[in-house]
């Protein structure tokens, strides 16, 4: 599974980072950085939570 970020859509709210800090973080400029795009089955619940909480739908799973 892969996390896909629509960077222009991301507004840097940080809710996804709160849901999945092992997979992503906001940098010093407030830009979302995916620490890993490819995720395993064990991390799928975190990735799903991050996708669900994004208020602008900037994340999706592929």
Secondary structure, DSSP 8 states (H G I E B T S, - for coil): -BEEE-TTT-----HHHHH-TTTEEE-TTS-EEES-SB--GGGHHHHHHHHHH-TT--EEE-
